[in-house]
Amino acid sequence: MKPLRIDCAQENWKLLLKRNLQDQIEVTLDGFDYLADGQFCELLALSHLMDFRLDVRNKTGRFTKRPPAP
């Protein structure tokens, strides 16, 4: 399944992000500003047992599910 794409220019992008992470849906953030919201996203990823990766070149942030523990 492709990750859900959320545009960070939307007013309610943080609420959309939280709701989807609660449902364990992988998310890609477009137009992401790490300096403004990086810490918020890092904490969300930890609290929902997901990985967060930043692509500076494309200004995207990606939340992906962690692989199951062996």
Secondary structure, 3 states (H helix, E strand, C coil): CCCEEEECCCCCHHHHHHHHHHCCCCEEEECCCHHHHHHHHHHHHHHCCEEEEEECCCCEEEEEECCCCC
